Amino acid sequence: MTTPAVHIWRLLKWGRVLARHGALRGIERDPNTPTPVRRLARIARFGARVPKQPAYSEAFQAIGPAAIKLGQALATRPDLVGEDAAHDLLRLQDRLPPAPFEQIKASVEQALEGPLERFFSDFDPEPVGAASIAQVHRAVTTDGHQVAVKVLRPGIEDDFARALDTYEWAAAQVEAMGGEPARLRPRLVIAHFRQWTMRELDLRREAASASELREGMAAESGFFVPAIDWSRSARRVMTLEWIDGIKLTDRAALVEAGHDLKALARTLVRAFLRQAVVDGFFHADLHQGNLFALPDGRLAAIDFGIMGRVDRQARLWLAEILYGLITGNYRRVAEIHFEAGYVPPHHNVAEFATALRAVGEPIRGLPVKEISVGQMLDGLFTITRDFDMPTQPHLLLLQKTMVMEEGVATALDPDINMWETSEPFLKEWLRTELGPETALADKLVRDFRTLAGLPDLVRRIELAYPKPGAAPPPPPLPDVIVVQPHRYVALALTAILAAAAGAGAMWLLH
């Protein structure tokens, strides 16, 4: 088990990098930052030359692969890191120098349990892309198919395991301090982050996600998902159909090839709505680098490491919320928030509806290019604070994807109106899902499940209320030991002194 001193030493080491890029200034100045955290930030900053303009994305890039992924997740949480930091983190590039081909070849052969030549007649040693977790090579299979081969970086699992261990520890310490940090629920944020990254570190899971998405998107003829080559895929290697298209990052090439950019934008919006609202399973990394325009005008997606799920009830709430904002039905949107438990019941529904109106009315009907996203987010985050709304970590991926998808659609068509594009789709789906036939079917299913669950309910009641003289079951033990706040500085100094002693010993040995 990793000791608190090791966790604090890692945090100070990472904090030192953040300080050199000016990325700790916001933490120190935020009045909601707990005092022990502010002290650690000052210790990490001590003696560093701090630039006037913070460079958050560069700082996370310098720390390493796990930090890059964490920074991308935090880019969706301006309520947690501040609007300036979140905006800068959106620029975080998930690119690193590639691993040597000898290591990659050995990984492929070990994963597929055979020499490279048995599976591929040609394998380009130069990768077409190298990210923090894996890199991709172009190849030709022995049966003549053009494919892309994704291979995990050597040693990446151990690097993430160490980082996640400390992230979880730090989140537990901060949440235990109560107040605003507890409302933001950092432990759940990191728990969801762990789920995302663990999926990315098992390429069989990514292959399964791609296969499932391909089946779900068969109804959207304009959206293409490449097929998986299961015979050449394993935990550390994934092989899939090669995509010949133009990345959406190259607008000039798209125009030169004659693509209808407005049509591509509409296809993207419809594809996202079908994934998130209809299927509840969506590609959660839809940035321009992962999207291609194919010669026949279809839109293709790659990189299925980060996927999201939303259950049916949450999808109904989401669709009603979006449709309510589109149509200006703020009362219904407010009621849904209370029904879903997003707003504590001691607040007033009418007051919450008025607060939503203050945010929604100024932007309703405007093209995206005329909407101040900063002002809109500021208004929404003010509402969450004023109405004591706890963070909903299960919706973080969806929030991230919505922001990302809107940015890509706007880059293709600056005049697109997301509300107008979404309204027909949401209206039709809600009519189907909330119609009388569906309501009756749902009631029958719920009643049957209730009856089937009665025996288990009785057993759980007996456990909760044992017979006289029986000992009640013990409460669950915490997974993380919470350090008392006044010991933070002592532990930090201990870590610093230990490091200094170690450095001194190494100097004497030399």
C-alpha positions in Angstrom: 0.0 0.0 0.0 1.4 3.4 -1.0 2.1 5.6 2.0 0.7 9.2 2.4 4.3 10.5 2.2 4.7 9.0 -1.2 1.4 10.4 -2.4 2.4 13.9 -1.2 5.8 13.6 -2.7 4.2 12.8 -6.1 1.8 15.7 -5.7 4.6 18.1 -4.9 6.6 16.8 -7.9 3.7 17.3 -10.2 2.8 20.6 -8.5 6.3 21.8 -9.2 5.8 21.3 -12.9 2.4 23.0 -12.7 4.0 25.9 -10.8 6.7 26.5 -13.4 3.8 26.9 -16.0 1.8 29.2 -13.7 -0.9 26.5 -13.3 -1.2 26.8 -9.5 -2.2 30.4 -9.4 -5.9 29.6 -9.7 -5.8 27.1 -6.9 -4.1 29.6 -4.5 -6.5 32.4 -5.3 -9.8 30.5 -5.3 -11.6 31.2 -2.0 -13.1 27.7 -2.2 -9.7 26.0 -2.1 -9.2 24.3 1.3 -6.4 25.7 3.4 -4.2 22.5 3.4 -4.4 22.3 -0.4 -3.4 26.0 -0.7 -0.5 25.4 1.6 0.7 22.4 -0.5 0.4 24.6 -3.6 2.6 27.3 -2.0 5.2 24.7 -1.0 5.3 23.4 -4.6 5.6 26.9 -6.0 8.3 28.0 -3.6 11.3 29.4 -5.5 9.8 28.7 -8.9 9.8 31.3 -11.7 6.1 31.7 -12.3 5.0 33.1 -15.7 2.3 35.8 -15.9 0.1 33.8 -18.2 -0.7 30.2 -17.1 0.0 27.4 -19.6 -2.2 24.6 -18.3 -2.1 22.4 -21.3 1.7 22.6 -21.5 2.0 21.7 -17.8 -0.1 18.5 -18.1 1.8 17.6 -21.3 5.1 17.9 -19.4 3.9 15.7 -16.5 3.2 12.6 -18.6 0.6 10.3 -20.2 -1.8 9.9 -17.2 -1.8 13.7 -16.6 -2.6 14.3 -20.3 -5.7 12.1 -20.0 -6.6 13.8 -16.6 -6.2 17.2 -18.2 -8.6 16.2 -21.0 -11.2 15.1 -18.5 -10.8 18.3 -16.5 -11.3 20.4 -19.6 -15.0 19.5 -19.2 -15.1 20.7 -15.6 -14.8 24.5 -15.5 -16.7 24.3 -12.2 -13.8 22.3 -10.8 -10.8 24.0 -12.4 -12.1 27.4 -13.5 -13.1 28.6 -17.0 -9.7 29.9 -18.0 -8.0 26.6 -17.1 -10.8 24.5 -18.8 -10.6 26.5 -22.0 -6.8 26.2 -22.1 -6.9 22.4 -21.4 -9.1 22.0 -24.5 -5.9 22.6 -26.5 -4.2 19.7 -24.8 -2.7 17.6 -27.6 -2.6 13.8 -26.9 0.6 13.3 -28.9 4.0 12.0 -27.8 7.1 10.7 -29.6 6.6 7.1 -30.8 8.1 4.1 -29.1 10.8 2.3 -31.0 9.5 -0.1 -33.6 11.5 -3.1 -32.1 9.4 -2.7 -28.9 6.2 -2.4 -30.9 6.9 -5.4 -33.0 7.7 -7.5 -29.9 4.4 -6.3 -28.3 2.4 -7.3 -31.4 4.0 -10.7 -31.6 3.6 -11.4 -27.9 -0.1 -10.3 -27.9 -1.0 -12.3 -31.1 1.3 -15.3 -30.1 3.1 -15.5 -33.3 5.6 -13.8 -35.7 4.5 -10.6 -37.3 4.7 -12.2 -40.8 2.0 -14.7 -39.9 -0.6 -12.0 -39.6 0.6 -9.1 -41.9 2.3 -9.1 -45.3 3.3 -5.5 -44.8 3.7 -3.5 -41.6 4.8 0.1 -41.7 7.4 0.7 -39.0 6.6 4.4 -39.0 3.4 5.1 -37.0 0.6 7.3 -38.5 -0.1 8.6 -35.0 1.4 8.3 -31.5 -0.6 9.2 -28.5 -0.1 8.9 -24.7 -1.5 5.4 -24.4 -1.0 3.8 -27.8 0.3 4.3 -31.3 -1.2 3.3 -34.7 0.6 1.7 -37.7 -0.7 1.1 -41.2 -0.5 -2.5 -42.4 -1.7 -5.0 -44.9 -3.0 -8.4 -43.7 -1.9 -11.7 -45.2 -5.3 -11.8 -47.0 -4.7 -8.4 -48.6 -6.9 -6.0 -46.5 -5.6 -2.5 -45.7 -5.8 -2.1 -41.9 -4.8 0.1 -39.0 -3.1 -1.6 -36.1 -3.2 0.1 -32.7 -0.6 -1.0 -30.1 -0.3 0.0 -26.4 2.9 1.7 -25.4 5.3 -0.5 -23.4 4.9 0.0 -19.6 1.9 2.3 -19.9 -0.2 0.2 -17.5 2.2 0.7 -14.6 2.5 4.4 -15.2 -1.3 4.8 -15.1 -1.6 2.6 -12.0 0.8 4.8 -10.0 -0.9 8.0 -11.1 -4.4 6.8 -10.4 -3.4 5.6 -7.0 -2.3 9.1 -6.0 -5.3 10.8 -7.8 -7.7 8.7 -5.7 -5.8 9.4 -2.5 -5.7 13.2 -3.1 -9.4 13.3 -4.1 -10.4 11.5 -0.8 -8.4 14.0 1.3 -10.0 17.0 -0.5 -13.5 15.6 -0.3 -13.2 14.9 3.4 -12.6 18.6 4.0 -16.3 19.3 3.2 -17.8 22.5 1.8 -17.6 23.3 -1.9 -15.0 20.5 -2.7 -17.3 17.9 -1.2 -20.2 19.2 -3.4 -18.1 18.7 -6.5 -17.4 15.1 -5.5 -13.8 14.7 -6.7 -13.7 11.0 -5.6 -16.5 10.1 -8.0 -14.8 12.2 -10.7 -11.6 10.2 -10.3 -13.6 6.9 -10.1 -15.1 7.7 -13.5 -11.7 8.7 -14.8 -10.3 5.3 -13.7 -13.1 3.6 -15.6 -12.4 5.5 -18.8 -8.7 4.9 -18.7 -9.0 1.2 -17.8 -11.1 0.7 -20.9 -8.5 2.4 -23.0 -5.8 0.2 -21.5 -7.6 -3.0 -22.8 -7.9 -2.8 -26.5 -10.3 -5.8 -26.6 -12.8 -3.4 -24.8 -12.2 -0.7 -27.4 -12.7 -3.3 -30.2 -16.0 -4.4 -28.6 -17.1 -0.8 -28.3 -16.4 -0.1 -32.0 -18.3 -3.2 -32.9 -21.3 -2.3 -30.8 -21.3 1.3 -32.1 -21.1 0.0 -35.7 -24.2 -2.1 -35.1 -26.1 0.8 -33.5 -25.2 3.3 -36.2 -26.5 1.1 -39.0 -29.6 3.3 -39.0 -27.5 6.4 -39.8 -26.4 5.9 -43.4 -24.3 9.0 -43.3 -22.1 7.8 -40.4 -19.5 5.1 -40.8 -17.7 3.0 -38.2 -14.8 0.7 -39.4 -15.0 -3.1 -38.9 -12.8 -4.9 -36.4 -10.5 -7.7 -37.4 -11.0 -9.9 -34.3 -8.5 -12.6 -35.5 -5.7 -9.9 -35.2 -6.8 -8.2 -32.0 -5.9 -8.9 -28.4 -5.6 -7.0 -25.1 -2.6 -4.9 -26.2 -3.3 -4.9 -30.0 -6.3 -3.9 -32.0 -6.7 -4.3 -35.8 -9.5 -2.5 -37.7 -10.5 -1.5 -41.2 -8.3 1.3 -42.7 -10.1 4.6 -43.3 -9.3 6.5 -46.6 -10.7 10.0 -46.0 -9.9 13.6 -45.1 -9.6 14.6 -41.5 -12.0 17.3 -40.4 -9.0 19.3 -39.2 -8.1 20.0 -42.8 -10.9 22.4 -43.8 -9.2 23.5 -47.0 -8.8 19.9 -48.2 -12.5 19.3 -47.5 -13.5 22.3 -49.6 -11.1 21.4 -52.4 -12.6 17.8 -52.5 -16.1 19.3 -52.9 -17.5 18.1 -49.6 -20.7 19.7 -48.4 -19.6 21.0 -45.0 -23.1 22.0 -43.9 -24.3 18.4 -44.6 -21.4 17.0 -42.7 -22.3 19.2 -39.7 -25.9 18.0 -39.7 -24.8 14.4 -40.0 -22.5 14.8 -37.0 -25.4 16.3 -34.9 -27.8 13.6 -35.9 -25.2 10.8 -35.2 -24.5 12.2 -31.8 -28.2 12.5 -30.9 -28.8 8.9 -32.0 -25.9 7.6 -30.0 -26.6 9.6 -26.8 -30.4 9.9 -26.7 -31.7 6.9 -28.7 -29.0 4.2 -28.0 -27.5 5.5 -24.8 -24.1 4.5 -26.0 -21.9 7.2 -27.5 -18.4 8.0 -28.8 -17.1 10.3 -26.2 -14.0 11.6 -28.0 -15.5 13.2 -31.1 -12.9 15.8 -31.8 -11.9 16.7 -35.4 -8.8 14.5 -35.4 -11.0 11.4 -34.9 -13.5 12.3 -37.7 -13.0 11.8 -41.4 -15.0 12.8 -44.5 -15.1 9.8 -46.9 -15.1 10.2 -50.7 -18.8 9.3 -50.9 -19.7 12.1 -48.4 -20.2 10.0 -45.3 -18.6 10.8 -42.0 -16.3 8.2 -40.4 -15.1 8.0 -36.8 -12.1 6.3 -35.3 -10.6 5.8 -31.8 -13.2 4.2 -29.6 -11.2 4.1 -26.3 -13.5 6.5 -24.6 -17.2 5.6 -24.8 -20.1 6.7 -22.6 -23.4 5.1 -21.5 -26.6 6.7 -20.3 -29.5 4.6 -19.0 -33.0 5.0 -20.5 -34.5 7.1 -17.7 -31.6 9.5 -17.8 -31.9 9.7 -21.6 -35.6 10.6 -21.3 -34.7 13.3 -18.8 -31.9 14.6 -21.1 -34.2 14.7 -24.1 -36.9 16.5 -22.2 -34.4 19.0 -20.8 -32.9 19.7 -24.3 -36.4 19.9 -25.9 -37.6 22.1 -23.0 -34.7 24.6 -23.5 -35.4 24.6 -27.3 -39.1 25.4 -26.8 -38.6 27.6 -23.8 -40.5 25.3 -21.4 -38.3 26.1 -18.4 -40.9 24.9 -15.9 -40.8 21.4 -17.3 -37.0 21.5 -17.4 -37.0 22.5 -13.7 -39.4 19.7 -12.8 -37.2 17.1 -14.5 -34.2 18.3 -12.4 -36.2 17.7 -9.3 -37.6 14.4 -10.5 -34.1 13.2 -11.3 -32.8 14.3 -7.9 -30.3 16.7 -9.5 -31.7 19.5 -7.2 -32.2 19.0 -3.4 -36.0 18.9 -2.6 -35.8 21.8 -0.1 -35.5 24.2 -3.1 -38.4 25.7 -5.0 -39.2 24.5 -8.5 -40.5 27.9 -9.7 -37.4 29.6 -8.5 -35.2 27.1 -10.3 -37.3 27.6 -13.5 -36.7 31.3 -13.3 -33.0 30.8 -12.9 -32.9 28.5 -16.0 -34.9 31.1 -18.0 -32.2 33.7 -17.1 -29.6 31.5 -18.8 -31.7 30.1 -21.6 -33.6 33.1 -23.0 -30.5 35.1 -24.1 -29.2 32.3 -26.3 -32.4 30.7 -27.6 -32.8 31.0 -31.4 -29.3 32.5 -31.9 -26.7 30.9 -34.2 -23.9 29.3 -32.3 -21.4 31.9 -33.4 -23.4 34.6 -31.6 -23.6 32.7 -28.3 -21.1 33.5 -25.5 -20.3 30.0 -24.3 -18.3 31.6 -21.3 -21.4 33.6 -20.2 -23.7 30.6 -20.6 -21.4 28.3 -18.6 -21.0 30.9 -15.9 -24.7 31.2 -15.6 -25.2 27.4 -15.3 -22.4 27.0 -12.7 -23.9 29.8 -10.7 -27.2 27.9 -10.7 -25.5 24.7 -9.5 -24.0 26.6 -6.6 -27.1 28.6 -5.7 -29.3 25.4 -5.7 -26.8 23.1 -3.9 -26.7 20.8 -6.9 -24.1 18.0 -6.5 -22.0 17.0 -9.4 -23.4 14.2 -11.6 -20.2 12.3 -12.6 -22.1 9.8 -14.7 -23.0 12.7 -17.1 -19.5 14.1 -17.3 -18.6 12.2 -20.5 -21.9 13.3 -22.1 -21.2 16.9 -21.2 -17.7 16.7 -22.6 -18.9 15.1 -25.8 -21.7 17.7 -26.3 -19.2 20.6 -26.0 -16.8 18.9 -28.3 -19.4 17.9 -30.9 -20.8 21.5 -30.9 -17.3 22.8 -31.5 -16.7 20.5 -34.5 -20.1 21.2 -36.0 -19.5 24.9 -35.7 -16.1 24.6 -37.3 -17.8 23.0 -40.3 -20.7 25.3 -40.4 -20.4 28.5 -38.4 -24.1 29.4 -39.0 -25.5 26.1 -37.7 -28.1 26.4 -35.0 -27.8 23.4 -32.7 -31.2 23.9 -31.3 -33.0 24.0 -34.6 -31.0 21.0 -35.9 -31.8 19.0 -32.8 -35.5 19.9 -32.4 -37.1 17.6 -35.1 -35.0 14.6 -33.9 -35.8 15.1 -30.2 -39.5 15.8 -30.8 -40.0 12.6 -32.8 -38.1 10.5 -30.3 -39.9 11.9 -27.3 -43.3 11.4 -29.1 -42.3 7.7 -29.5 -40.9 7.2 -26.0 -43.5 9.1 -24.1 -46.6 8.0 -26.1 -49.5 6.0 -24.4 -48.4 2.6 -25.8 -44.9 3.0 -24.5 -46.2 4.3 -21.1 -48.4 1.2 -20.8 -45.6 -1.2 -21.7 -43.2 0.5 -19.3 -45.8 0.2 -16.5 -46.3 -3.5 -17.1 -42.5 -4.1 -17.1 -42.1 -2.1 -13.9 -44.9 -3.9 -12.1 -43.6 -7.3 -13.2 -40.1 -6.4 -11.9 -41.5 -5.2 -8.6 -43.3 -8.5 -8.1 -40.3 -10.5 -9.0 -38.2 -8.5 -6.6 -40.4 -9.0 -3.5 -38.6 -12.0 -2.2 -35.2 -10.2 -2.3 -36.8 -7.2 -0.7 -38.0 -9.3 2.2 -34.5 -10.8 2.7 -32.9 -7.3 2.7 -35.4 -6.1 5.2 -34.5 -9.0 7.5 -30.9 -8.0 7.2 -31.6 -4.4 8.0 -33.8 -5.3 11.0 -32.3 -8.4 12.5 -34.0 -10.5 15.2 -33.4 -9.3 18.8 -30.0 -10.3 20.0 -28.5 -10.6 16.5 -25.6 -8.3 15.7 -26.1 -5.9 12.8 -23.8 -6.2 9.8 -20.7 -4.0 10.1 -20.5 -0.8 8.1 -18.4 -0.7 4.9 -14.8 0.3 5.6 -13.3 3.3 3.7 -11.0 2.5 0.9 -8.7 5.4 1.5 -7.2 6.6 4.8 -8.0 10.3 5.3 -5.1 12.3 6.7 -6.0 15.0 9.2 -5.6 18.4 7.6 -3.1 19.7 10.2 -0.7 16.9 9.2 -0.5 17.9 5.6 2.4 20.3 6.0 4.2 17.9 8.3 3.9 15.1 5.8 5.0 17.4 3.0 8.0 18.5 4.9 8.8 14.9 5.7 8.7 14.0 2.0 10.9 16.9 1.1 13.4 16.1 3.8 13.4 12.4 2.7 14.1 13.5 -0.8 16.9 15.8 0.3 18.5 13.1 2.4 18.3 10.7 -0.5 19.9 13.2 -2.8 22.6 13.8 -0.3 23.3 10.1 0.0 23.6 9.8 -3.7 26.0 12.7 -3.8 28.2 11.2 -1.1 28.2 7.8 -3.0 29.5 9.6 -6.1 
